[in-house]
Amino acid sequence: MTYTLIENDEQLANACEHFSQQKVLAIDTEFKRENTYFPIPCLFQIGSVEKTVCIDPFKIENFQPLKDLLSNLSIVKIFHAGRQDLEIFYYSFELLPRPIFDTQIAAAILGHPSQVGYAKLVEEMLGVTLDKSLTRADWEKRPLPKDQLDYAANDVIFLLQVYNKQIEALQHLNRLHWPDADCEAALNESLYKIDTKLAWKKIKSIHHLDDEARLAASLLATWREETAIKKNRPRKFIFDNAVIFELAQKRPHSIQEFENLEKIPAFVKRKYSKKIVDLMNNTSSESSFTPDINNTRLSDEQNGKVKLLQKEMRAIAEKENIEATFICAKKDIEKLVLGERNLALLHGWRKELAGNKILGMLE
């Protein structure tokens, strides 16, 4: 295995010039996020058939050649489970590489588990066992040890080989273009743009609260998100969802009421008491944002339809050797029963494979 460590602008420009002549490139990133809101990009790996490089972003001043490469529409960029990698590029360069091919999506279409990991896929498709002991290595420290660079380079060297085998398999099954829609969906900028008004969606139990408590929770979640961004710290470092849930239920309207809450950690009381009480006193403001939560409950008859459609979905999935939930998750079948039609199940290959039959059964 050979690769080049890129540590200056000239090396980067030369590598990108080579890569700009390729039709496909394998791409991966290493980053650190334990103590920050935004991920810290620590290494970019890019591979072609002839060349593999590990780019040290700490040593680069001019990223324009890399940005031009990522934006080159004539080159397919291959990722595995690329959501976090795409997020890195979006936050770092305000762009999303396109077009892309995600080998995890293709693997699901070819009969692998929908969340299959890279090492497992390499082992199953190439017969190569990768060392994954460095998954949680510290990628921010410098200099990077050789074993970490080897590990990082492997993530694109074998990715290219997996891609080539997947293309052959997809062609054999007449499924070559099946991954296209899912890959394109991953390039929707709304997935990566931060909307603090929607921070309440991070609180899974919010639908259990009454209207006023939900409003309180949404205000707290928005403020927590804004504070985490400003401080560049994980939202849990401000306070966790359990604190939001407790405060939304109790809604303290004075410092004394807030101090008397037993389940609130001392550091939250010490640092944020005044701001939180002010937020709780604003829950009746007409301009406040109210989370739109669908609390629609399915009737017994509708639940029966969901079960019947799920059974048919499993039968189709088994016949086609694809996980049923990858074709259509239960929540989307529920939405279908409730009357929604703007669903992935009713578009593209999913529609032809299962959507038409499922909809026909329902109607």
N, C-alpha and C positions, 0 to 999 in steps of 0.2 A: 504494500500500500504506500503510495506516494502522494504528497500534498504539499502545498506551499502556504506558509504563514505570511499574510499580507499586513505590513506594518507601516506603510507610508503611502502618500498620494500617488506617486509615480507607479508603484507596484499595483495599486488598485486600478489605475487608468489602463495599464497594460493588460491586466487580467480581464477587465470589462470589455476591452477591445476584442480579445479572443472570444469571450463568451457571446458577444454580439453577433458572431457569425454562426452560432448554433441554432438548431430548431427547438431543442428542449434542454432545460436545465433543471437539475435537482437542487432544491434550496431548503435550508434549515436554519434555525437560530438557537442560540443559548442565551439565557437571560436570568436576571435575579429579581425577585419581587417580594421577598419575605417581609421587608421593612418599609416598603414604599407603596404608594397608590399606583403610580405608573411603573411599568416594568423597565428595568435597566438593561438595554441591549449590551451583551458582553461578547458575542461572537456571531458572525454571519458565515455560514458555510454554503458554498456554491460548487456544483460539480457538473462537468460535461463528460463525454466519453474519453476525451484526451487529458482533461485537467481537473484537479480539485484544489480549491483554496479555502483557507480559514481566514476571514478578515477580522482584524482586531479594531473595533470601532473606537477604542480609546486612543489609537495612534493616528487616526485619519482626521484631516481637516476638511478636505473637499470630497463630499459624497456624491457630487453631481454625476460622475460616470456610473455609479451604482444605481442612482435614481433613474437615469436614462435606461439602464439595462432592465430594471424592474418594470418600467413603463413600455418597453418594446413589445408591441402587439404581435410581432411575428414570431415571438419565442414563447413556447409553453413552459410555464414554471410549475415544477412538480413539488408537491408538499405531501407530508403524511399528517393527517389530523391538523390541518394548517391554520385553524382559527387563531391560536395564540401567536403564531408566526406572522400572520396577516396583521394582527393587532400591533405587534412590534413595529412593523413597517409603517402602519398608519400613524402611530404616535410619534415615531422617529422622523418620518419624511413627509407626512400628510399625503400619502398615496397608498393605493392597494395594488400589488402586482397583478397584472392580468395579461393574457388569460392564464388560468391555473388548472391543474389536474391534481385531485386529492386521492392518493392511493388508498386511504381508509374508506372513502366513498366507493371507489371501484372494487375494493375487497368485499364490501357488503353486497354489492351487485353480483359478485362471483361466488357468493355462498359462505363467506367468512362471517364471524360475529361482527355486528355493526360497529362496535367500539374496539376492534382488534388493534393491539399495539404494534408498533414498528418492529420490535425485536421478534415478536411472535410471527408476524407476517414474513419477515426475512427468513426465519427458520423454516416455515412451512413451504414457502415458494422457492427458496434458493438452497435450503439445506445447510445454511450457515448459522452458527450460534454466536450471537453478539454478547459481549460483556456489558451488562447494564448496571454494574456496580457503581458507576459514576453518575447515575441519574440525578442525585442530589448534591453533586459537587459544587463547590463555590467557584462560579465562573467569573466573578468580579476580581478575584485576586490576580496579581501579576508578579513574576511571569507565570504563564499557564504551563503546568507540567506536561510533558510529552504524552503521558497516558491519557490526559484529558483531551489533548488535541487529536490524538488517534481516535478516541471515542467520537469526537465531534465530526471528524472527517468521514468516519464510517456511516454516519447518518445520511450522507448524500451519495457516497460511493455505491452503497447497496440499494438506495432508493431508486436510482436510475435503472438498475437491473430489475427491480420489482416492477417498475413502470413498463418496461419492455415486455415482460412476461404477461402483465395484465392486459396490455393492448392486444397481444396475440389471443389471449383467452376471451376477451370481449368480442373480438372479431369472429372467433369461432362460434360464439353463442348468438351472434347478430345483436349484440348489446353495446356496440362501440360508442354510441353517442348517449347512452343512458346516464353516464355521470355528469353530462354537460349542465343540466339544469341545477343540480345540487351544488356543483362547483361555482356556477354563476351566482347562485343565491348567497354563497359565502362572501361575495364581493359587494354585497349591499352595504353601503356606508352607514346606514342607520344602526347596524350591528356594533359599530365601533365608536360612533359619536356618543358623547356623554350628555345625557339629559337628566339633570338632577331632579327634575319634577317627576321622573319615573322611578326614583330610587326606592319608593315603597314596594316595588315589585320584588325586591330582595328579601322582603319579609313574608315568608311562606304562609304564616298563620294569620295574616291580616284579615282574611275573609271571615274569621271567627268574631271579629269586633263589630260593634254597632257603628252607626254612621258617624257619630261624633268622635268615637275612639279611632276610627279609620282616618278621619281627617287629622287628628292629633298625631297618629303614627306617620302619616304622609309628610306632615310638616317636620317632624323629628328626623325622618329618613332623608328628606331633602337637605336639611341643615347639616346633618352628619356627613352627607356626600360632599357638600360644598366645603366643609371643614377639612375633610380627608384630602380633597384635591388641593386646597390651599396649603396644607401642611405636608403634602405628598407622603401621607402615611396610610396604611390599610384602614378601611373603615372600622374594623374591629378594634383598632388602637384607640379610636375615639370612644366608642362603646358598642356592644354587640346587639343583636336583634332582640335578645331577651330583655334588655334594658328598655328598648323602644316599646316593646309589648307591655311591659309593666307600667311605664309612664303613660302610655295611651289609655290603659285601663283606669289608672288612678287620677290622671290629669291634675297634678298639684298646681294650685293657683297662687301659692305664696311660698316664700323661701322656707318657712317653718313646716308647711305641709310636705315640701320636697325633702327636707332633712329627716322627716319622720318615716319616710319610706324605707323599710328594712331591706328590701331586695336590691336596692341600688348601691353599686360599689362606691366605696369612700372616695376614690379618685374622681368619679363622675360628679359627686356632690361638691368636691373641692374645686374642680376646674370649670364646671358648666352649669351650676345651679341657677344663676341669674338668667342666662340665655334660655335655658329650658323652661323656666317659669314664664318668661316673656312669651315663648312660643305657645305654651298652654293657654295663656290668656288671649291669644290671637285665634283660637280655633273657631270663634264665631264670626270672624271677619268675612264679609261677603266676597272679597277678592281672593280668599284662600283657595288653593287647589284641592279638589276632592277626588280621590282615586276612583276610577271607574272600574268597579269589580263586578264581574258577572257571577251572581250568586244563584243562577238558575239551577234548580234541582230537577233531575230527570224523574219522571213518573215511573211507576212500576212497569207500565206498558213500554215506555221508552227504554228502560233498562233491559227489558226483555229483548227489544230489537237490537240493542248494542251487543248483547251476548250472542245473539244469532249471527250478526254481521261479523263479530270477532271470530266465531267458529268458522265461517266461510273464508275469512281472511287467512286464518291459520292453514286451512286446506289448500288455498292457492299458494301460499308461501312455501309450504312443504313440497308441493309439486314442482315449484320453480327453484327450490333450494335457495331461498332468500328469507332472512328473518322477517316475520310478520310485522314487527314493530318498525322495521326500516321502510316497509311499504307504507304503513299507516299506523300511527300510534293510537292507543285507545282513546285519548282525549280528542283526536280528530274524528274518530267514529262517533263519539258523543256529539261533537259539533255538527256532524252530518245529520244525525238524527234530530237535532234541534233546528235544522233548516239551513245551516251555513253551507255554501257551495264553493267558496273561494279557498279551496284546500288543495294541497299538493297531490292528493289522491286522485283528483279529477283533472290532472294535467299530465302531459307527456307519457312516458313509459308506464307510470303507475296507473294512469287512466286505462290504457290498453290492457295492462296485465290484470288489474283488479277493479279499478274504479267504476268502469261501465257495469260490471256484474253486480258490485255492491250497491251502487245507486239504483240499478234496476230492481234488486231485491227489496230495497227500501220503499221505492215508489210503487 
